[in-house]
Amino acid sequence: MEYPFELPNPTGLRSDLNEELELSSNFLNDVSDIEIFPNPVNDRLSLSYKPGVACQVQLFNLNGERLHVSEFIGSASILRESIQNQNTALHKGQILIVKVVAEDGQIRTAKLLF
C-alpha cells in the first residue's frame, strides 16, 4: 500500500541497519533441524538429527565451563547422572547451554533447565 506521505520508522533505526538486525535475529532464532528435548530436562536429555550424520554435543554452565562433551550419530540420550559423574554437581533448576554441531555444518544452541 502506498501512502502520500512517508511513514515513520517504528524502530527509529535506519532501514539498512534494520536489515542487518533482521539477519542477526534469524541467526539467534536457530532454524536448525537438530532436535533437543525435553526442556526442562528430568533424568535424560534427548538429541536427534538426520540418520547417519555424526554430531558433537557439548554442555556448558553459565560460567562457560564445559561440563560434558560427546559424539553421536543420528540420535542420543545423555543421562543426568553421566554429567554429574564428571566431577560436576548439577542442581535442580540449574540452567545449562547445549551446543550441537553436525558434520554437515548445522549448529544448534539452546538454553536448558536441568
N, C-alpha and C positions, 0 to 999 in steps of 0.2 A: 504494500500500500504506500502510495506516495503522499507526502504532506506538502503544503505550500510553504512550510517553514521547517527549519532544522530542529529535530528533537534533541533534547539534552542527553548526553551520555549518562546513564544512571550510575555507572561506576565511578565517573569522574576521571577516568583514565583515557589516554589517547587510544584510538582504535588499534594501532599497531601493537601497543602494549597489551591490549585486551586479547589479541590473538595469541600472543606468547603465553599469557596466563591460562588460556583455554588448553593449550597443548600441555602445559605443566599439570593442570588438574586431571587431564586424561591419564597421564602417567601415574599420578597418585591414586586414581580410581582402580588401577590394576586390572586390566581386562584379560589376564592370562587364563588359560584353560586348566591350570593346576588347581586342584581342589584341596582345601584344608578344612577339616571339620572334626568334631563339633566345636563350637565356641559358645559357652565356656567348656573347657576340657575337664572331664571327670578323671577316669583312670587311663584313658587311651586317646592319643591324637592320631587321626587317620589322614592319610595323604594319598592322592591319586592323580594320575596323568595318563597319557597315551600308553597303551601296552607296548612293551619293548623299548621304551625310551628311558635311559638312565637319568637319574636326578640326584642331586645332593641336597640334604636338608640340614640347616643349622638353626639352633635355638639360642637366643641371646636374652640376658636380663636387661633391665632398663639402664644399667650402668655400662652396657656394651660388652660385658663379659660373655664369651661363648660358653654355653653350658652343655651343648650336645652337637655332634656332627655325625652324620651317617649318610649312606647312599642307598638308593632303591631303584628298582625298575618296575614301572607300571603303577604299583601301589604299595603302601606300607603302613604299619601301625607302630607308634612309639609309645611304650608304656611309661606312665608317670614315674614308676619306681625305677626304671632304667636310667632316667635323668637324675634321680636322687642318688643312685648308686655311683655316680661320677663325682663324688665329693661335693655335691650341691644340695643345699636344703631348699626345697620348694615349699612354700607356704600356701595354704588355701587362699585363693583370691589374688595371687601374685600375677602380674602381667608379664608376659614374655613376648618377644618378637621372633617370628619364624620366617626364615628366608629359604625358598626352594629355587634351585637353579637347575634347569633341564639342559641336557646336552644339545638340544636343538635351539637353544637361545632364549627360551621362555624363562621369565623370572617372576616370582610371586613373593611378596612380603605381606605379612599380616600380623596384627596385634591380637594375642590370645590371652584369655583369662584362664589361669590354671587353678 
